[in-house]
Amino acid sequence: MKQKHQQEVNNFPMQFAFSDQQFAEGMKKLGLGVGDEDKVVSIGAGGFILKSDVKAYKEMGQKQKSEMQACNRWR
């Protein structure tokens, strides 16, 4: 289950930046450019995603939490 969840996170379109250069590169990878900063939102720890992906990001987290809780009930 942990591997499945990790793969889902790895496949999610998010970027991490710890400098202006990394932020610019991450924006480009998300298909954005200079002046598009209003189209992203921070997810903490240097991570950011498209505002349009916030719902999917939250749903992924809730689904993974539910799956882990269900898995733990059977132990």
C-alpha positions in Angstrom: 0.0 0.0 0.0 2.8 2.4 0.9 4.4 1.8 -2.5 1.1 2.4 -4.3 0.6 5.7 -2.4 4.2 6.8 -3.0 3.7 6.2 -6.7 0.5 8.3 -6.7 2.4 11.1 -5.0 5.3 10.8 -7.4 3.0 11.0 -10.4 1.1 14.1 -9.1 2.1 17.3 -10.9 3.9 19.1 -8.1 7.2 20.9 -7.9 9.6 21.8 -5.1 11.8 24.9 -5.1 14.3 26.3 -2.7 15.6 29.1 -4.8 14.2 31.6 -7.4 15.9 29.5 -10.2 14.3 26.3 -9.0 10.9 28.0 -8.8 11.2 29.3 -12.4 12.2 25.8 -13.5 9.3 24.3 -11.6 6.9 26.8 -13.1 8.1 25.9 -16.6 7.6 22.1 -15.8 4.0 23.0 -14.9 3.6 24.8 -18.2 3.7 28.3 -16.7 5.9 31.3 -17.1 6.9 34.6 -15.5 3.8 36.4 -14.3 1.8 33.2 -13.7 2.5 33.0 -10.0 -1.2 33.5 -9.3 -1.9 30.1 -10.8 0.0 28.1 -8.2 -0.4 27.4 -4.5 2.0 26.3 -1.9 1.6 22.9 -0.3 4.4 23.5 2.2 8.0 22.4 2.5 8.9 24.2 -0.7 6.2 22.4 -2.7 3.7 24.0 -5.0 0.9 22.8 -7.4 -1.5 24.4 -9.8 -4.5 26.0 -8.2 -6.6 24.0 -10.6 -5.2 20.8 -9.0 -6.0 21.6 -5.4 -9.2 19.6 -5.4 -7.4 16.5 -6.9 -4.5 16.9 -4.4 -6.9 17.0 -1.4 -8.9 14.0 -2.8 -5.7 12.0 -3.2 -4.7 12.7 0.4 -8.2 11.8 1.7 -8.3 8.6 -0.4 -4.8 7.5 0.9 -5.8 8.3 4.5 -9.0 6.2 4.2 -7.1 3.3 2.6 -4.5 3.4 5.4 -7.2 3.4 8.0 -9.0 0.5 6.4 -5.8 -1.4 6.1 -5.0 -0.8 9.8 -8.4 -2.0 10.9 -7.6 -5.5 9.6 -4.3 -5.8 11.6 
